[in-house]
């Protein structure tokens, strides 16, 4: 069975970027279709990436009783024997709900959802093949948005079996919780999963060929995270490269270039992401992808073919769901001539490790390299009433403030609710506010948000001391 359909906009991929591009165009009164593979509504974000991993984290924190151990003792657990079924029950529920939300949004905006694999026939025409229904549909789009996302990169020479040797997608299908695990790669995904399994009691070893982890973050914050993970019995092997992974009946042995051998039940590779572009037949549309499957775009997310746009992880950094949403919206606006301001430079970064890390703005390293004079204000959760109530004595919030005009240059947070709290600092910075606003503001008590006022007062006290010396 074959049919021909024509639309103002055709979007390939229903993740955050594709979904928002489709809805933005529909709101402008355009005819829109979204092409998505079967059972992947919501894209990688909903099905294998952001949503399941963050839901898994919440399940781990709850079931292990991690957040309550300072109050009830180190042996406190909500459930003694936690199984993958316990963890995945919550994940499956949330994925189903999120898929329903995406489907509802597309339906109420009268966006056609076409199931199958899309590939270019020419620059305006896409053939959609649905293997399950054995149907072919030909779709023409005046404009096209590619939002196909990424998948875990699999290094050559590594034999993945999705049981002993797996990537971040395979983690969601584990049948048992391993007693030991090697995590190859100390990027965001690697550290998030390392902290989750360490919290579950798995003996985790992180191997990273670089000399440090998460170098784009504040060094003091990352030192706090490393200290906390070491307290959970995580072992770090920096400056080490994996040369071989041997799989036996009882587990794996990971061999490093230095000669070290690490036995573990499971090895998880977190070796970056690969753009899902290999099946698009890009050449038929006059496009190509780089070695990592990524597509080059300009500041308006337009490819070298004027009417084809690309958004989300498939275009590379920053590869975040939050930024992908705005990229999709802005691509649709640009295609149909709707005025817009473009992407804001002020974008928060969140790492959903246990504990959380989040920041917005500049780091101390950047300010020092740029010779920008600043002062630091710190608030520690253990000094907040809310920190005592929640059992978080390790968290901290750090403000970087200009000594010239008191403007807020950066916010760095480690601990409970970090990814929520960062938006207060983002709002102050985005509105051009100064540290004086935070000093004068009244925050609910007791809250973690009060950390802003404490840190702001810390800065003002330091600046006052400098004035006493005529500086």
Secondary structure in CASP SS format (residue, H / E / C, confidence):
PFRMAT SS
TARGET T0000
AUTHOR 0000-0000-0000
METHOD secondary structure of the structure
MODEL  1
X C 1.00
X E 1.00
X E 1.00
X E 1.00
X E 1.00
X E 1.00
X E 1.00
X E 1.00
X E 1.00
X E 1.00
X E 1.00
X E 1.00
X C 1.00
X C 1.00
X C 1.00
X H 1.00
X H 1.00
X H 1.00
X H 1.00
X H 1.00
X H 1.00
X H 1.00
X H 1.00
X H 1.00
X H 1.00
X H 1.00
X H 1.00
X C 1.00
X C 1.00
X C 1.00
X C 1.00
X E 1.00
X E 1.00
X E 1.00
X E 1.00
X E 1.00
X C 1.00
X C 1.00
X C 1.00
X C 1.00
X C 1.00
X C 1.00
X H 1.00
X H 1.00
X H 1.00
X H 1.00
X H 1.00
X C 1.00
X C 1.00
X H 1.00
X H 1.00
X H 1.00
X H 1.00
X H 1.00
X H 1.00
X H 1.00
X H 1.00
X H 1.00
X H 1.00
X H 1.00
X H 1.00
X H 1.00
X H 1.00
X H 1.00
X C 1.00
X H 1.00
X H 1.00
X H 1.00
X H 1.00
X H 1.00
X H 1.00
X H 1.00
X C 1.00
X C 1.00
X C 1.00
X C 1.00
X C 1.00
X C 1.00
X C 1.00
X C 1.00
X C 1.00
X C 1.00
X C 1.00
X H 1.00
X H 1.00
X H 1.00
X H 1.00
X H 1.00
X H 1.00
X H 1.00
X H 1.00
X H 1.00
X H 1.00
X H 1.00
X H 1.00
X H 1.00
X H 1.00
X H 1.00
X H 1.00
X H 1.00
X H 1.00
X H 1.00
X H 1.00
X H 1.00
X H 1.00
X H 1.00
X H 1.00
X H 1.00
X C 1.00
X C 1.00
X C 1.00
X E 1.00
X E 1.00
X E 1.00
X E 1.00
X C 1.00
X E 1.00
X E 1.00
X E 1.00
X E 1.00
X C 1.00
X C 1.00
X C 1.00
X C 1.00
X E 1.00
X E 1.00
X E 1.00
X E 1.00
X E 1.00
X E 1.00
X C 1.00
X C 1.00
X C 1.00
X C 1.00
X E 1.00
X E 1.00
X E 1.00
X E 1.00
X E 1.00
X E 1.00
X E 1.00
X E 1.00
X E 1.00
X E 1.00
X E 1.00
X E 1.00
X C 1.00
X C 1.00
X C 1.00
X E 1.00
X E 1.00
X E 1.00
X C 1.00
X C 1.00
X C 1.00
X C 1.00
X C 1.00
X C 1.00
X C 1.00
X C 1.00
X C 1.00
X C 1.00
X C 1.00
X C 1.00
X E 1.00
X E 1.00
X E 1.00
X C 1.00
X C 1.00
X H 1.00
X H 1.00
X H 1.00
X H 1.00
X C 1.00
X C 1.00
X C 1.00
X C 1.00
X C 1.00
X C 1.00
X E 1.00
X E 1.00
X E 1.00
X E 1.00
X E 1.00
X C 1.00
X C 1.00
X C 1.00
X H 1.00
X H 1.00
X H 1.00
X H 1.00
X H 1.00
X H 1.00
X H 1.00
X H 1.00
X H 1.00
X H 1.00
X H 1.00
X H 1.00
X C 1.00
X C 1.00
X C 1.00
X E 1.00
X E 1.00
X E 1.00
X E 1.00
X E 1.00
X E 1.00
X C 1.00
X C 1.00
X C 1.00
X C 1.00
X C 1.00
X C 1.00
X C 1.00
X C 1.00
X C 1.00
X C 1.00
X H 1.00
X H 1.00
X H 1.00
X H 1.00
X H 1.00
X H 1.00
X H 1.00
X H 1.00
X H 1.00
X H 1.00
X H 1.00
X H 1.00
X H 1.00
X C 1.00
X C 1.00
X C 1.00
X E 1.00
X E 1.00
X E 1.00
X E 1.00
X C 1.00
X C 1.00
X C 1.00
X E 1.00
X E 1.00
X E 1.00
X E 1.00
X E 1.00
X E 1.00
X C 1.00
X C 1.00
X C 1.00
X C 1.00
X E 1.00
X E 1.00
X E 1.00
X E 1.00
X E 1.00
X C 1.00
X C 1.00
X C 1.00
X C 1.00
X E 1.00
X E 1.00
X E 1.00
X E 1.00
X C 1.00
X E 1.00
X E 1.00
X E 1.00
X E 1.00
X C 1.00
X C 1.00
X C 1.00
X E 1.00
X E 1.00
X E 1.00
X C 1.00
X C 1.00
X C 1.00
X C 1.00
X C 1.00
X C 1.00
X H 1.00
X H 1.00
X H 1.00
X H 1.00
X C 1.00
X C 1.00
X C 1.00
X C 1.00
X C 1.00
X C 1.00
X C 1.00
X C 1.00
X C 1.00
X C 1.00
X C 1.00
X C 1.00
X C 1.00
X C 1.00
X C 1.00
X C 1.00
X E 1.00
X C 1.00
X C 1.00
X C 1.00
X C 1.00
X C 1.00
X E 1.00
X E 1.00
X E 1.00
X C 1.00
X H 1.00
X H 1.00
X H 1.00
X H 1.00
X C 1.00
X C 1.00
X C 1.00
X C 1.00
X C 1.00
X H 1.00
X H 1.00
X H 1.00
X H 1.00
X H 1.00
X H 1.00
X H 1.00
X H 1.00
X H 1.00
X H 1.00
X H 1.00
X H 1.00
X H 1.00
X H 1.00
X H 1.00
X C 1.00
X C 1.00
X C 1.00
X C 1.00
X C 1.00
X C 1.00
X C 1.00
X C 1.00
X C 1.00
X C 1.00
X C 1.00
X C 1.00
X C 1.00
X E 1.00
X E 1.00
X E 1.00
X C 1.00
X C 1.00
X C 1.00
X C 1.00
X C 1.00
X E 1.00
X E 1.00
X E 1.00
X E 1.00
X E 1.00
X C 1.00
X C 1.00
X H 1.00
X H 1.00
X H 1.00
X H 1.00
X H 1.00
X H 1.00
X C 1.00
X C 1.00
X C 1.00
X C 1.00
X E 1.00
X E 1.00
X E 1.00
X E 1.00
X E 1.00
X E 1.00
X E 1.00
X H 1.00
X H 1.00
X H 1.00
X C 1.00
X H 1.00
X H 1.00
X H 1.00
X H 1.00
X H 1.00
X H 1.00
X C 1.00
X C 1.00
X C 1.00
X C 1.00
X C 1.00
X E 1.00
X E 1.00
X E 1.00
X E 1.00
X E 1.00
X E 1.00
X E 1.00
X C 1.00
X C 1.00
X C 1.00
X C 1.00
X E 1.00
X E 1.00
X E 1.00
X E 1.00
X E 1.00
X E 1.00
X E 1.00
X E 1.00
X C 1.00
X C 1.00
X C 1.00
X H 1.00
X H 1.00
X H 1.00
X H 1.00
X H 1.00
X H 1.00
X H 1.00
X H 1.00
X H 1.00
X H 1.00
X H 1.00
X H 1.00
X H 1.00
X C 1.00
X C 1.00
X C 1.00
X E 1.00
X H 1.00
X H 1.00
X H 1.00
X H 1.00
X H 1.00
X H 1.00
X C 1.00
X C 1.00
X C 1.00
X C 1.00
X C 1.00
X C 1.00
X C 1.00
X C 1.00
X C 1.00
X H 1.00
X H 1.00
X H 1.00
X H 1.00
X H 1.00
X H 1.00
X H 1.00
X H 1.00
X H 1.00
X H 1.00
X H 1.00
X H 1.00
X H 1.00
X H 1.00
X H 1.00
X H 1.00
X H 1.00
X H 1.00
X H 1.00
X C 1.00
X C 1.00
X C 1.00
END
